[in-house]
Amino acid sequence: MALLKIEDFDPNYRDSFNGSDLKGMSVYTQSDEKIGTVHDVLVDEEGQFRYLVVDLGFWIFGKKVLMPVGRSQIDQSADRVYAIGMTREQAENLPEFSDRLALDYDYEESVRGVYRSPSTNMSTSSVSDNIPGVSDTIPVDASAPLEASAPLDTAAMAGGMATPTYTPTTYDRDTYNYQQDASLYDMNDRDHQTLKLYQERLIANKKRVKAGEVAIGKHVETETAKVAVPVEKERVVIERITPADAGRAVNPGEATFREGEVAHVELYEETADIHKEAFVREEVRVSKEVERDTVEAQETLRREELDINTGGIPVDERRDRI
């Protein structure tokens, strides 16, 4: 399930806290040692609180970590948040949070793994003197429970004769839900005094998916073309004619008798010069156009309403108008 910053989920979330804001609250250990401030709040897609983003500037400079809401006690009157069972060693082992990180199952598991460790779930020294309403024992993680491999002999343990062994629970990314880690994510009446009534709303987003692709290529087609080219060819024409003065005697010396070549004529003819040349026949332009449509969806939304059983006792119910 995706995680969202509270302001991205509901820009008017402060109205649920009567104008106050968790962001900026100081974070203290149960021994009343300040360890940092609340940098942000992460909710799931249904608006359920899941993590406080804690800036550990007082403990570890520049490091931000995630603290499940079930491990916090919110004291709005003192403008404080108490980290239940948080130790410096635990904070150092937590993976660093960054806005650039992908908050996927693997990252959340690395966070939960630190909080599920046996040292995190053991009882601490008395803290009730420091935090009103907080019991001396941190709730044991119900999801990654530390299951005893055999029944424990408490009397023998008290005498130092036995040590419990634990088998960690494994988790499946495909079936995991936050209810498996109830002690990490449940907001109980003792530690979270503000009662919240939840309502569902439709969140309309768009995502770009590949609908298909068009491949454009070329192929060569052939055809037989014929062309007629007129050509010219020269030939020699010899005409023998009888002159008009045939039989006339010529003057002495006028007649010249010769042997051999008496005339030379060059003959020319045309031949067809046929070759191929390429030329641009047409131009093809490829582009994309965006067609716009409206997709309608219908869902059933749930809303929590308050049921008050007064038992006949008059109750003055007041409601802020938003």
SERO-4910 file (N, C-alpha, C, O; in steps of 0.05 Angstrom, whole numbers):
BEGIN
 pado doro    nc1    nc2    nc3   cac1   cac2   cac3    cc1    cc2    cc3    oc1    oc2    oc3
  Met    A     17    -24      0      0      0      0     18     25      0     37     26     15
  Ala    A     12     44    -17     28     68    -20     26     85      5      5     86     18
  Leu    A     48     99     11     48    119     33     49    147     22     62    152      2
  Leu    A     34    165     34     32    192     25     38    211     48     32    205     71
  Lys    A     49    234     42     52    255     62     24    265     69      7    267     51
  Ile    A     19    271     94     -8    278    103    -19    302     87    -43    303     82
  Glu    A     -1    321     81    -11    345     66    -18    338     37    -35    351     26
  Asp    A     -4    318     26    -11    310     -1    -38    295     -2    -53    297    -21
  Phe    A    -44    281     20    -69    266     21    -92    286     27   -114    284     15
  Asp    A    -88    304     46   -109    323     53    -97    350     60    -86    353     82
  Pro    A    -98    369     42    -86    395     48    -98    409     72    -85    426     84
  Asn    A   -122    401     80   -136    414    103   -135    396    127   -154    397    144
  Tyr    A   -115    380    130   -114    361    152   -113    374    179   -122    363    199
  Arg    A   -104    399    181   -102    413    206   -129    417    219   -132    420    243
  Asp    A   -150    418    202   -177    421    213   -185    398    231   -201    402    250
  Ser    A   -174    375    227   -180    352    244   -167    354    271   -175    341    290
  Phe    A   -147    372    274   -134    376    299   -140    404    311   -124    415    326
  Asn    A   -163    415    303   -171    441    313   -150    462    307   -144    479    324
  Gly    A   -138    460    284   -118    480    276    -90    474    284    -71    487    274
  Ser    A    -86    455    302    -58    448    310    -45    430    290    -58    421    271
  Asp    A    -20    425    294     -5    409    274     15    391    289     29    400    307
  Leu    A     17    366    280     37    348    292     65    356    282     84    353    297
  Lys    A     67    366    258     93    373    247    105    396    264     91    416    269
  Gly    A    130    392    271    143    412    288    143    406    318    157    419    333
  Met    A    126    386    326    126    378    354    153    366    362    166    353    346
  Ser    A    161    371    387    186    360    397    182    331    404    160    323    414
  Val    A    202    315    399    201    286    405    220    280    428    243    288    428
  Tyr    A    209    266    448    225    259    472    224    229    477    206    215    468
  Thr    A    245    219    490    245    192    499    228    190    525    219    210    535
  Gln    A    223    165    534    208    162    558    223    172    583    211    177    604
  Ser    A    249    175    580    265    186    602    267    216    600    284    229    613
  Asp    A    250    228    584    247    257    582    272    270    569    280    292    576
  Glu    A    285    256    550    308    266    536    299    274    508    288    257    493
  Lys    A    304    298    500    295    307    474    313    294    453    338    295    455
  Ile    A    300    282    432    316    269    411    312    282    383    327    276    365
  Gly    A    292    298    380    288    311    354    260    323    352    248    331    372
  Thr    A    251    326    327    225    339    322    211    323    300    223    307    285
  Val    A    184    326    299    168    313    279    171    329    253    163    352    251
  His    A    183    317    233    187    330    207    163    328    189    157    347    175
  Asp    A    149    305    190    126    301    173    110    277    183    119    263    201
  Val    A     87    272    171     70    250    178     63    235    153     56    247    133
  Leu    A     64    208    153     58    192    130     32    176    136     29    164    157
  Val    A     14    176    116    -11    161    118    -13    143     95      1    146     75
  Asp    A    -31    122     97    -34    104     74    -56    116     56    -65    138     60
  Glu    A    -63    100     36    -82    110     16   -110    114     27   -127    128     15
  Glu    A   -116    103     51   -142    107     64   -141    129     85   -161    134     98
  Gly    A   -119    142     88   -116    164    107   -109    155    135   -110    171    154
  Gln    A   -102    129    138    -95    119    165    -66    128    171    -48    125    155
  Phe    A    -62    138    196    -35    146    204    -18    121    205    -26    100    217
  Arg    A      6    123    194     25    100    195     52    107    207     62     92    224
  Tyr    A     64    130    200     90    136    210     92    166    217     79    183    204
  Leu    A    109    172    236    119    199    241    147    200    230    163    183    236
  Val    A    153    220    214    181    224    205    195    241    225    188    265    229
  Val    A    214    230    239    228    244    261    256    252    252    272    236    243
  Asp    A    261    278    255    287    289    250    304    287    276    298    300    296
  Leu    A    324    269    276    339    264    300    362    284    303    385    276    310
  Gly    A    357    309    299    378    329    300    391    331    327    414    340    329
  Phe    A    376    325    349    388    327    375    405    302    383    421    303    401
  Trp    A    400    280    369    415    255    374    435    250    352    459    248    358
  Ile    A    425    249    327    442    242    304    438    263    284    417    265    271
  Phe    A    458    280    280    455    304    263    448    296    234    462    279    223
  Gly    A    427    308    223    421    305    195    407    279    188    402    274    164
  Lys    A    399    263    208    386    237    202    357    239    208    348    248    229
  Lys    A    341    229    189    312    227    193    304    198    192    315    182    175
  Val    A    286    189    209    277    161    211    247    160    213    234    181    218
  Leu    A    236    137    208    207    133    211    201    120    238    215    101    246
  Met    A    181    130    251    171    119    276    142    111    273    125    129    269
  Pro    A    135     85    274    107     77    272     90     92    293     99     96    315
  Val    A     66     99    286     49    115    304     42     99    329     37    111    350
  Gly    A     43     72    328     37     56    351     59     58    372     55     50    395
  Arg    A     82     68    364    104     71    383    107    100    392    129    108    400
  Ser    A     86    115    391     87    143    399     64    149    418     43    136    417
  Gln    A     69    169    435     48    180    451     47    209    446     66    224    450
  Ile    A     24    219    437     21    247    429      8    262    453    -14    256    462
  Asp    A     22    282    462     13    299    484     10    327    472     28    343    472
  Gln    A    -14    333    462    -19    358    449    -18    382    468    -10    404    461
  Ser    A    -25    377    493    -25    399    513      4    408    518      8    432    523
  Ala    A     23    390    517     51    397    521     66    401    495     90    407    495
  Asp    A     52    398    472     64    400    446     88    381    443    109    389    433
  Arg    A     84    356    453    105    337    452     95    310    441     71    304    441
  Val    A    114    295    431    110    267    423    131    251    437    155    256    435
  Tyr    A    122    230    451    140    212    465    144    187    448    125    174    439
  Ala    A    170    180    445    177    156    430    178    133    450    196    132    466
  Ile    A    160    115    448    158     92    467    179     72    460    180     60    439
  Gly    A    197     67    479    218     47    476    241     54    458    258     37    452
  Met    A    242     79    449    263     87    430    290     90    445    291    103    466
  Thr    A    311     78    435    338     81    446    356     92    424    350     91    401
  Arg    A    378    103    433    397    114    414    408     92    395    411     97    371
  Glu    A    413     68    407    422     46    390    402     39    369    409     33    346
  Gln    A    377     38    377    356     32    358    354     53    336    351     47    312
  Ala    A    356     78    344    356    100    324    379     98    304    375    103    281
  Glu    A    402     90    314    425     87    296    420     64    276    430     64    254
  Asn    A    406     43    285    401     20    268    379     24    247    376     10    228
  Leu    A    362     45    252    340     50    233    351     60    207    369     77    207
  Pro    A    339     51    184    348     62    158    340     92    156    319    100    166
  Glu    A    357    107    143    352    135    141    329    140    121    327    127    100
  Phe    A    313    160    128    290    167    110    298    191     93    312    209    102
  Ser    A    289    190     68    294    213     50    270    215     31    257    194     24
  Asp    A    263    239     23    241    243      4    247    229    -23    228    224    -38
  Arg    A    272    223    -28    279    211    -54    276    180    -53    279    167    -74
  Leu    A    272    169    -30    270    140    -27    243    130    -37    223    143    -35
  Ala    A    244    106    -47    219     92    -54    209     78    -29    222     59    -19
  Leu    A    186     86    -19    175     75      6    160     49     -1    135     48      1
  Asp    A    174     29     -8    162      4    -16    162    -16      7    171     -9     29
  Tyr    A    153    -41      2    152    -61     23    179    -67     35    181    -69     59
  Asp    A    200    -68     18    226    -75     28    236    -54     47    248    -60     68
  Tyr    A    232    -28     41    241     -7     59    226     -8     85    237     -5    106
  Glu    A    199    -11     84    184    -13    108    192    -37    125    192    -35    150
  Glu    A    198    -59    112    207    -83    128    233    -77    142    237    -86    165
  Ser    A    251    -62    130    276    -55    143    271    -38    168    285    -39    187
  Val    A    250    -21    166    243     -4    189    229    -22    211    237    -20    234
  Arg    A    210    -38    202    196    -55    222    214    -75    235    211    -81    259
  Gly    A    235    -84    220    253   -103    232    267    -93    256    273   -108    275
  Val    A    273    -67    256    287    -55    279    268    -54    303    276    -60    326
  Tyr    A    243    -46    298    224    -44    320    215    -71    330    206    -73    353
  Arg    A    217    -92    313    208   -118    322    230   -133    338    224   -154    350
  Ser    A    254   -122    340    275   -136    353    268   -140    382    254   -124    394
  Pro    A    278   -162    395    270   -168    422    276   -146    442    260   -141    460
  Ser    A    298   -131    438    305   -110    457    284    -87    456    280    -73    476
  Thr    A    271    -84    433    251    -63    430    226    -70    445    212    -53    454
  Asn    A    220    -96    448    194   -104    459    196   -112    488    175   -119    500
  Met    A    220   -110    501    222   -117    529    213    -94    546    211    -71    537
  Ser    A    206   -100    571    197    -79    589    220    -60    595    243    -68    595
  Thr    A    213    -35    599    233    -15    606    230     -8    636    212    -18    650
  Ser    A    248      9    645    246     18    672    222     36    674    210     43    654
  Ser    A    215     42    698    190     57    703    191     84    689    210     99    692
  Val    A    170     89    673    168    114    659    143    129    666    138    151    657
  Ser    A    127    117    684    101    130    690    105    156    704     87    173    704
  Asp    A    128    159    718    133    185    731    138    207    712    133    230    718
  Asn    A    148    200    688    155    220    668    132    226    649    128    249    641
  Ile    A    116    205    641     95    209    622     69    200    634     65    176    639
  Pro    A     51    218    640     25    211    652     10    192    633      8    198    609
  Gly    A      0    170    644    -17    153    629     -3    131    614    -16    114    601
  Val    A     24    130    615     39    110    601     46     88    621     57     94    642
  Ser    A     40     63    614     47     42    632     76     35    631     90     45    614
  Asp    A     86     19    650    114     13    652    123     -7    631    147    -10    627
  Thr    A    105    -20    617    113    -41    598    105    -33    570     82    -25    565
  Ile    A    123    -35    552    118    -29    524    102    -52    512    109    -75    517
  Pro    A     81    -47    498     65    -69    486     83    -87    468     98    -76    452
  Val    A     80   -112    472     95   -131    455     84   -131    427     60   -131    423
  Asp    A    102   -132    407     94   -132    379     77   -156    373     86   -179    376
  Ala    A     52   -152    365     34   -174    360     39   -187    333     30   -209    328
  Ser    A     54   -173    315     57   -184    289     82   -201    286     81   -223    276
  Ala    A    104   -191    296    128   -206    295    133   -217    322    155   -212    333
  Pro    A    115   -230    332    116   -237    360    140   -253    365    150   -268    348
  Leu    A    150   -251    390    172   -268    398    159   -292    410    151   -292    434
  Glu    A    156   -312    395    142   -336    404    162   -355    418    183   -361    407
  Ala    A    154   -364    441    171   -383    456    170   -410    441    148   -419    433
  Ser    A    193   -422    438    194   -448    424    184   -470    441    177   -492    431
  Ala    A    183   -466    468    172   -486    486    160   -471    509    167   -448    514
  Pro    A    141   -484    525    130   -470    548    152   -462    567    171   -476    571
  Leu    A    149   -438    578    169   -426    595    163   -433    624    141   -431    633
  Asp    A    184   -441    639    182   -446    667    189   -420    681    212   -414    685
  Thr    A    168   -405    688    173   -378    700    188   -380    726    204   -363    733
  Ala    A    183   -401    742    197   -403    768    226   -409    763    243   -397    777
  Ala    A    232   -426    743    260   -431    738    274   -407    726    297   -402    732
  Met    A    259   -391    710    271   -367    699    277   -347    721    298   -334    720
  Ala    A    259   -346    741    264   -327    763    289   -335    778    303   -317    789
  Gly    A    295   -361    780    319   -370    793    343   -370    776    364   -380    784
  Gly    A    341   -360    752    363   -360    734    370   -386    722    393   -390    713
  Met    A    351   -405    721    356   -432    711    350   -436    682    357   -456    670
  Ala    A    336   -417    669    328   -421    641    328   -394    627    324   -373    639
  Thr    A    332   -395    601    332   -371    584    312   -377    561    315   -397    548
  Pro    A    292   -359    557    273   -364    535    286   -362    508    304   -346    504
  Thr    A    277   -379    490    286   -377    462    263   -367    445    240   -372    452
  Tyr    A    270   -353    423    249   -341    407    253   -348    378    275   -352    368
  Thr    A    230   -351    364    230   -356    336    215   -334    321    191   -330    325
  Pro    A    230   -318    305    216   -295    292    196   -305    271    200   -325    258
  Thr    A    174   -289    268    154   -295    249    163   -285    221    174   -264    219
  Thr    A    157   -301    201    163   -292    174    138   -278    161    116   -283    170
  Tyr    A    143   -262    141    122   -246    129    122   -250     99    143   -255     87
  Asp    A     99   -247     87     96   -250     58     88   -223     46     68   -211     54
  Arg    A    105   -213     27     99   -187     16     72   -185      2     61   -164      0
  Asp    A     63   -208     -8     37   -208    -23     13   -208     -5     -9   -199    -14
  Thr    A     16   -216     20     -7   -218     38     -4   -200     62    -22   -199     79
  Tyr    A     18   -185     64     22   -169     88      2   -146     90     -5   -134     70
  Asn    A     -7   -141    115    -23   -117    120    -15   -107    148     -3   -121    164
  Tyr    A    -21    -82    153    -12    -68    177    -24    -80    202    -13    -77    224
  Gln    A    -46    -95    200    -58   -107    224    -40   -129    235    -42   -136    258
  Gln    A    -21   -140    218     -3   -160    228     18   -147    248     30   -162    263
  Asp    A     21   -121    247     38   -107    266     21    -87    282     25    -63    281
  Ala    A      2    -98    296    -17    -81    311     -3    -63    330    -11    -39    332
  Ser    A     17    -72    344     30    -55    364     46    -33    352     54    -14    365
  Leu    A     52    -35    326     67    -14    312     49      8    301     57     31    298
  Tyr    A     24      0    294      7     19    279    -19     25    293    -32     45    284
  Asp    A    -28     10    313    -53     17    326    -50     43    342    -30     47    355
  Met    A    -70     59    340    -71     84    356    -92     80    378   -116     82    374
  Asn    A    -82     75    403   -100     69    425   -109     94    439    -97    116    436
  Asp    A   -129     92    456   -141    115    470   -121    125    491   -123    149    498
  Arg    A   -103    108    501    -85    117    522    -64    137    511    -59    157    523
  Asp    A    -53    130    488    -31    146    477    -40    166    456    -25    185    450
  His    A    -64    163    445    -74    181    425   -102    189    432   -121    176    426
  Gln    A   -104    212    446   -129    219    459   -149    231    440   -173    233    447
  Thr    A   -141    239    417   -160    251    398   -175    230    382   -162    214    369
  Leu    A   -201    229    384   -217    210    370   -222    220    341   -231    243    338
  Lys    A   -216    204    322   -218    213    294   -240    197    280   -241    172    283
  Leu    A   -257    210    266   -278    197    250   -268    199    221   -263    221    210
  Tyr    A   -266    176    208   -256    175    181   -278    174    160   -299    164    165
  Gln    A   -272    185    138   -290    185    115   -274    179     90   -251    189     87
  Glu    A   -285    164     72   -271    158     47   -279    178     26   -301    190     26
  Arg    A   -261    183      8   -266    201    -15   -252    189    -39   -233    174    -37
  Leu    A   -262    197    -62   -250    187    -87   -226    205    -94   -227    229    -94
  Ile    A   -204    192   -100   -180    205   -109   -177    198   -139   -172    175   -146
  Ala    A   -179    218   -156   -177    214   -185   -149    222   -194   -142    245   -193
  Asn    A   -135    202   -203   -108    207   -214   -107    195   -242   -124    180   -250
  Lys    A    -86    202   -255    -81    191   -282    -53    179   -282    -35    189   -270
  Lys    A    -50    157   -297    -24    147   -301    -21    140   -331    -41    132   -344
  Arg    A      2    142   -340      7    138   -369     16    109   -373     36    101   -362
  Val    A      1     95   -390      8     67   -396     11     64   -426     -1     79   -441
  Lys    A     27     45   -434     31     40   -462      8     25   -474      2      3   -465
  Ala    A     -6     37   -493    -29     24   -505    -23      8   -530    -39     -8   -539
  Gly    A      1     12   -541      9     -2   -565     31     13   -579     41     33   -568
  Glu    A     39      4   -601     60     18   -616     56     14   -646     44     -6   -655
  Val    A     65     33   -662     63     32   -691     91     32   -702    106     51   -697
  Ala    A     98     12   -717    124     10   -730    121     18   -759    105      8   -774
  Ile    A    138     37   -768    136     47   -795    162     40   -809    184     47   -800
  Gly    A    161     26   -831    184     18   -847    180     22   -876    160     34   -885
  Lys    A    199     13   -892    198     16   -921    204    -11   -934    219    -27   -923
  His    A    193    -16   -958    200    -39   -974    201    -30  -1003    190     -9  -1010
  Val    A    215    -46  -1019    219    -38  -1047    202    -56  -1065    202    -80  -1063
  Glu    A    187    -43  -1082    171    -57  -1102    184    -53  -1129    196    -32  -1134
  Thr    A    183    -73  -1146    195    -71  -1173    174    -73  -1195    153    -85  -1191
  Glu    A    179    -60  -1217    162    -62  -1241    179    -60  -1266    201    -49  -1265
  Thr    A    169    -70  -1287    183    -68  -1313    173    -45  -1329    149    -42  -1334
  Ala    A    191    -27  -1336    183     -3  -1352    196     -5  -1380    218    -14  -1383
  Lys    A    180      5  -1399    190      5  -1427    191     34  -1436    174     51  -1429
  Val    A    212     40  -1452    215     67  -1463    223     64  -1493    240     47  -1499
  Ala    A    213     81  -1510    219     81  -1538    237    105  -1544    229    128  -1539
  Val    A    260    100  -1555    279    122  -1561    284    122  -1591    296    103  -1602
  Pro    A    276    143  -1606    282    145  -1635    311    151  -1640    323    168  -1627
  Val    A    324    135  -1658    352    139  -1664    355    144  -1694    338    136  -1710
  Glu    A    377    156  -1701    384    162  -1729    409    147  -1737    427    144  -1721
  Lys    A    410    138  -1762    433    124  -1772    439    134  -1801    420    135  -1817
  Glu    A    464    141  -1806    471    151  -1833    479    128  -1851    491    108  -1843
  Arg    A    473    131  -1877    482    112  -1897    490    127  -1922    482    150  -1927
  Val    A    506    115  -1938    516    127  -1963    498    121  -1986    491     98  -1991
  Val    A    491    141  -2000    474    138  -2024    491    146  -2048    501    168  -2050
  Ile    A    494    128  -2067    510    134  -2091    490    134  -2115    476    114  -2120
  Glu    A    489    157  -2128    471    160  -2152    488    163  -2177    507    178  -2178
  Arg    A    481    149  -2196    493    151  -2222    473    164  -2241    451    152  -2245
  Ile    A    480    187  -2252    462    201  -2271    476    208  -2297    501    209  -2298
  Thr    A    462    212  -2317    473    220  -2343    471    250  -2345    449    260  -2346
  Pro    A    494    264  -2347    493    293  -2348    481    302  -2374    479    287  -2394
  Ala    A    473    327  -2375    460    338  -2398    479    340  -2422    471    338  -2445
  Asp    A    505    344  -2417    524    346  -2438    540    320  -2442    563    320  -2451
  Ala    A    526    298  -2436    540    273  -2440    548    271  -2470    532    278  -2488
  Gly    A    571    261  -2475    581    257  -2502    597    281  -2513    608    280  -2535
  Arg    A    598    303  -2496    614    326  -2505    643    321  -2501    651    309  -2481
  Ala    A    659    329  -2521    687    326  -2519    699    346  -2501    690    369  -2501
  Val    A    718    338  -2485    731    356  -2466    757    367  -2477    768    355  -2496
  Asn    A    766    388  -2467    791    400  -2477    814    382  -2468    813    368  -2448
  Pro    A    836    384  -2484    860    369  -2476    869    377  -2448    869    401  -2441
  Gly    A    876    359  -2432    885    364  -2405    863    367  -2385    869    367  -2361
  Glu    A    839    369  -2392    816    372  -2374    810    345  -2361    802    343  -2338
  Ala    A    813    325  -2376    806    298  -2365    829    288  -2349    852    287  -2358
  Thr    A    824    281  -2324    844    270  -2307    836    242  -2300    815    237  -2289
  Phe    A    853    224  -2305    848    196  -2299    864    189  -2274    889    191  -2274
  Arg    A    850    179  -2252    863    172  -2227    854    144  -2218    832    135  -2225
  Glu    A    870    132  -2203    864    106  -2191    864    109  -2161    877    128  -2150
  Gly    A    851     91  -2147    851     92  -2118    827    108  -2108    807    111  -2122
  Glu    A    830    117  -2082    808    131  -2068    804    158  -2079    823    174  -2080
  Val    A    780    164  -2087    774    190  -2098    755    206  -2080    752    230  -2084
  Ala    A    742    192  -2059    724    206  -2040    723    191  -2014    727    166  -2014
  His    A    719    205  -1991    718    193  -1964    695    204  -1948    693    229  -1944
  Val    A    677    188  -1940    652    197  -1926    650    182  -1899    651    158  -1899
  Glu    A    648    197  -1877    644    185  -1850    614    182  -1845    598    200  -1850
  Leu    A    607    159  -1834    580    153  -1828    575    152  -1797    592    141  -1783
  Tyr    A    554    164  -1788    547    165  -1759    519    153  -1755    502    155  -1772
  Glu    A    516    142  -1731    490    132  -1724    485    137  -1694    505    138  -1679
  Glu    A    461    139  -1684    454    143  -1656    448    116  -1643    436     99  -1655
  Thr    A    457    114  -1618    450     90  -1602    434    100  -1578    438    122  -1568
  Ala    A    417     82  -1567    401     90  -1544    418     88  -1518    431     68  -1513
  Asp    A    418    110  -1503    431    111  -1477    410    110  -1455    398    131  -1448
  Ile    A    405     87  -1444    384     83  -1424    396     75  -1397    411     56  -1395
  His    A    391     91  -1376    400     85  -1349    378     94  -1329    359    107  -1337
  Lys    A    382     87  -1303    363     94  -1283    374    115  -1264    398    117  -1259
  Glu    A    356    132  -1254    363    152  -1234    340    153  -1213    317    150  -1220
  Ala    A    348    159  -1187    329    161  -1166    320    189  -1162    335    208  -1166
  Phe    A    295    193  -1154    284    219  -1149    264    218  -1126    254    196  -1120
  Val    A    258    240  -1113    239    241  -1091    211    240  -1102    203    257  -1118
  Arg    A    197    219  -1094    169    216  -1104    149    230  -1086    131    244  -1096
  Glu    A    151    226  -1059    134    239  -1040    148    240  -1013    167    226  -1009
  Glu    A    137    256   -995    148    259   -968    127    250   -948    103    257   -950
  Val    A    135    234   -928    117    223   -908    125    235   -881    148    233   -872
  Arg    A    106    247   -867    111    259   -841     96    242   -820     72    236   -822
  Val    A    111    234   -798    100    218   -777     98    235   -752    118    246   -743
  Ser    A     75    236   -739     71    252   -715     49    238   -698     36    219   -707
  Lys    A     45    248   -674     24    238   -656      4    260   -650     12    283   -647
  Glu    A    -21    252   -647    -42    271   -638    -54    260   -613    -57    235   -610
  Val    A    -62    277   -595    -74    269   -569   -105    272   -571   -115    293   -577
  Glu    A   -118    250   -567   -148    250   -566   -156    251   -537   -146    235   -521
  Arg    A   -174    268   -529   -182    272   -502   -210    260   -498   -228    263   -514
  Asp    A   -213    246   -475   -238    234   -468   -241    236   -438   -222    241   -424
  Thr    A   -265    232   -429   -271    233   -400   -280    205   -391   -299    194   -402
  Val    A   -267    195   -371   -273    169   -360   -288    173   -333   -277    186   -315
  Glu    A   -311    161   -331   -326    164   -306   -324    138   -290   -325    116   -301
  Ala    A   -322    141   -264   -320    118   -246   -340    123   -223   -345    145   -215
  Gln    A   -350    101   -212   -369    103   -190   -360     84   -168   -356     60   -174
  Glu    A   -358     93   -144   -351     77   -121   -369     83    -98   -381    105    -96
  Thr    A   -371     64    -80   -387     68    -55   -368     78    -34   -348     64    -27
  Leu    A   -373    102    -23   -356    114     -3   -368    109     25   -392    110     29
  Arg    A   -350    104     44   -358    100     72   -351    124     89   -332    139     83
  Arg    A   -367    129    109   -362    151    128   -369    142    156   -391    130    160
  Glu    A   -352    148    174   -357    141    202   -374    163    215   -368    187    213
  Glu    A   -395    155    229   -411    173    245   -409    164    274   -405    140    280
  Leu    A   -412    183    292   -410    177    321   -436    167    332   -457    180    329
  Asp    A   -435    144    345   -458    133    360   -454    138    390   -434    130    401
  Ile    A   -473    152    402   -471    160    430   -493    146    445   -517    151    440
  Asn    A   -486    129    464   -505    116    481   -504    130    509   -486    124    525
  Thr    A   -523    147    514   -522    163    538   -535    149    562   -531    158    585
  Gly    A   -550    128    557   -564    115    579   -583    134    593   -588    131    618
  Gly    A   -595    152    579   -614    170    590   -602    195    602   -616    213    612
  Ile    A   -575    197    603   -562    221    614   -560    242    593   -550    236    571
  Pro    A   -568    266    598   -566    288    578   -537    294    572   -521    296    590
  Val    A   -531    297    546   -504    304    537   -505    328    520   -522    331    502
  Asp    A   -487    347    526   -485    371    510   -464    366    488   -440    365    493
  Glu    A   -474    361    464   -456    355    441   -451    381    426   -470    394    416
  Arg    A   -426    388    423   -419    412    409   -403    404    384   -388    385    384
  Arg    A   -407    419    364   -394    414    338   -383    439    326   -397    459    323
  Asp    A   -357    438    319   -346    461    306   -356    462    277   -357    441    264
  Arg    A   -362    485    268   -371    488    240   -347    496    223   -332    515    228
  Ile    A   -344    480    201   -321    485    183   -331    499    158   -316    505    140
***
